[in-house]
Every structure is written in C-alpha cells, then in structure tokens.
Amino acid sequence: MEDLLRYFPKLNDTQIRQFGMLLPFYQEWNAKINVVSRKDIENLMLHHVLHSLTIARFIQFTPNSSILDLGTGGGFPGIPLAIFFPQVNFTLIDGTRKKIFVVEQACEALGLQNVTPKAVRAEELKGSFDFVVSRAVTALDQLLVWTRPLIRNKQQNAIPNGLITLKGGMVKQELKTVPKGTYFEITPVSSYFSDPYFEEKFLIYLQI
C-alpha cells in the first residue's frame, strides 16, 4: 500500500480499504487458480495494481463512462480501475471461465457495484464502449481488430474514444503494424512511476 499511497495520496477510506484487500484476496485465490504468476504474487501491489493504475494517470474517466477490459485475466487492469473510478462502469471479459470466476469473487469480496464480469471472447461480445483497455494481452494489430467494432461514436471524455493498452518490450515494432493514419500516443510508464520495474513498460493510446 505504501507505493500506492505515495502516488495516489488522495484515495478515500473506501478505496484504501478495497485496495488493501487485494493482496490477501489474490494470495488466497492464486493458490487455487493461477491468475497471477506464483513467483510474482508478493509483488501484486506494485507489478499489477499500480501498473494497472497507469491508465488513471493518463486519463480521468468521466462519471458514467463505459470501459471494457479486454482479456482481463484475474481482473487487471479492470479491478484496480473500478476501485479508482467508482462512478464509471466497467465490463471485464476473458475467454477463460475460471479466471472470470475469480473476478466475480473479487467483486463480491470488495463490494464493487460498477463491474460486470463476462466469460466471453472479444469477437463474440455485443455492446459499445467509450474505451477498451488491456494489459499484456496480444499484439496491437489484433487488439485493434477486436476493439474497432466495440467503440461507440458518442464522445464524453477529454480524450477521444479508443484503445488504451499497457505493454512492454518492442512496442515500436508493434506500432508499425497499426494502419497508416491512425492517431496514437506512446507514454513511458516511468514518466508516471519512478520504480525500476516500470522502465521498459509503456502505455499506448490509439484513437478509434
């Protein structure tokens, strides 16, 4: 929690309580269903929760925005974002039913009323959203194929609707696969958080 409060000192009591529940919750469930690398579970708050909140540094979603977390796994970045933005509606999807079961249990344990978990693949999903968010899911060109049909035309945020994804590695190579004319921004996560873990990680925004 120290890392979290260092970067987000204005969290309210409810948010502090909910964020504080994440480590014991995932430690318990990870022993049953591997949703976070077992070697990495002790670093949950820094490597998974704080990393997810990079998106909250990039954009302040307006109340009643609708956000899709595509390929959420055990709930990242969706659950930390849902705690941070309690007046925003989040749909968390993953093709693996047991991972969505963990997300459902997390929502119940934390009392999250603004999350809808669904065990469904992106190409099967019906609906429209202001933004699609993802974290280390698949290559950018495939993410765009899945994302385009799901983005609504109506705008209600300071940044135009689109895809916000957290990635590491050879992101410049991936950006070469994006169709010409697509507006994008790439932001090093280290510009928000100083911890060495984030030095090779990036936030990529693509307007759709």
C-alpha positions, 0 to 999 in steps of 0.5 A, spaced: 500 500 500 505 504 501 507 505 493 500 506 492 499 511 497 505 515 495 502 516 488 495 516 489 495 520 496 488 522 495 484 515 495 478 515 500 477 510 506 473 506 501 478 505 496 484 504 501 480 499 504 478 495 497 485 496 495 488 493 501 484 487 500 487 485 494 493 482 496 490 477 501 484 476 496 489 474 490 494 470 495 488 466 497 485 465 490 492 464 486 493 458 490 487 455 487 487 458 480 493 461 477 491 468 475 497 471 477 504 468 476 506 464 483 513 467 483 510 474 482 504 474 487 508 478 493 509 483 488 501 484 486 501 491 489 506 494 485 507 489 478 499 489 477 495 494 481 499 500 480 501 498 473 494 497 472 493 504 475 497 507 469 491 508 465 488 513 471 494 517 470 493 518 463 486 519 463 480 521 468 474 517 466 468 521 466 462 519 471 458 514 467 463 512 462 463 505 459 470 501 459 471 494 457 477 490 459 479 486 454 482 479 456 482 481 463 485 475 466 484 475 474 481 482 473 487 487 471 487 492 469 479 492 470 479 491 478 484 496 480 480 501 475 473 500 478 476 501 485 479 508 482 473 510 478 467 508 482 462 512 478 464 509 471 462 502 469 466 497 467 465 490 463 471 485 464 471 479 459 476 473 458 475 467 454 477 463 460 471 461 465 475 460 471 479 466 471 472 470 470 470 466 476 475 469 480 473 476 478 466 475 480 469 473 487 473 479 487 467 483 486 463 480 491 469 480 496 470 488 495 463 490 494 464 493 487 457 495 484 460 498 477 463 491 474 460 486 470 464 480 469 463 476 462 466 469 460 466 471 453 471 472 447 472 479 444 469 477 437 463 474 440 461 480 445 455 485 443 455 492 446 459 499 445 464 502 449 467 509 450 474 505 451 477 498 451 483 497 455 488 491 456 494 489 459 499 484 456 494 481 452 496 480 444 499 484 439 496 491 437 494 489 430 489 484 433 487 488 439 485 493 434 481 488 430 477 486 436 476 493 439 474 497 432 467 494 432 466 495 440 467 503 440 461 507 440 461 514 436 458 518 442 464 522 445 464 524 453 471 524 455 477 529 454 480 524 450 477 521 444 474 514 444 479 508 443 484 503 445 488 504 451 493 498 452 499 497 457 505 493 454 512 492 454 518 490 450 518 492 442 512 496 442 515 500 436 515 494 432 508 493 434 506 500 432 508 499 425 503 494 424 497 499 426 494 502 419 497 508 416 493 514 419 491 512 425 492 517 431 496 514 437 500 516 443 506 512 446 507 514 454 513 511 458 510 508 464 516 511 468 514 518 466 508 516 471 512 511 476 519 512 478 520 504 480 525 500 476 520 495 474 516 500 470 522 502 465 521 498 459 513 498 460 509 503 456 502 505 455 499 506 448 493 510 446 490 509 439 484 513 437 478 509 434 
